[in-house]
């Protein structure tokens, strides 16, 4: 498993796409930090970018790489290697590479210019979002054998998390505004890793006006130790559960 992961990491390092992604993130973060002296505004701007670009690139790059490596996967399956080790090795290699790009592109500038509790929260939340969408990419990839369908499913997942989810929450709040929605909204929040990460970061900034309906309703819950533990736990589940489902599909899949 680790040998497969090592091979994939070495292969991805030579990829110009991931290098460009790292440089893009680093350039955006550095420019934001140098263009304004207000650290709070800078972190808000970086949070907005991270919650859009990072999940999109993570899920699309991982899905594309998985399908492009289909022949390599078939070769490994023909060898006396457990399918579990093959898929987990590929996941470790791809997720480590994308996470490394995030660390160099976002975490390093944040550590240099805005090392604080909020900055650390941003780095942790962004890293978990990266792992979550890489895991979702593996689920989408193993779900179908067709590359175009797999990428389409990956894009649909990103659209849901980044755009459609907020519209659904607003519709839900408007439709059931006469009922107590606190517990229901906690459940809905757990269904979107992007929203969980965004709330974690903005709560550290103490800017409730920018958190949207979900964050405003649950500032008291998510700002507590229990709420933080809940958010981190759910993001961890989003990072693990999809790849476990992918592993179940892959173990029975006819390649």
ZIVEN-V662521 format. One line per field, one symbol per residue. phi: phi as a letter, one per 40 degrees, with the letter a starting at -180 (. if undefined). psi: psi as a letter, one per 30 degrees, with the letter a starting at -180 (. if undefined). A space follows every 10 residues. Layout:
phi: ???
psi: ???
//
This chain:
phi: .ccccccccc ccdccccccc cccccccccc cccccacccc cccccccdcc cbcccccccc cccccdcccc cccccccccc bccccccccc cccccccccc cccccbcccc ccbacacccc cccccccccd cccccccccc cccbcccccc ccccccccdc ccbcdccccc cccccbccbc bdcccccccc cbcccdcccd cccccfbccc cgcccccbdc cccccccccc cccccccccb dccccccccc cbccc
psi: eeeeeeeeee eeefkfeeee eeeeeeeeee eeeffkfjee eeeeeeeeee feeeeeeeee eeeeeeefge eeeeeeefli kkeeeeeeee eeeeeeeeee eeeeeeeeee eefhjaeeee eeeeeeeeee eefeeeeeee efflfkeeee eeeeeeeeee efeeeeeeee eeeeehfflk geeeeeeeef gjeeeeeeee efeefhifff faeeeefgee effleeeeee eeeeeeeffe eefeeeeeee fgkj.
//
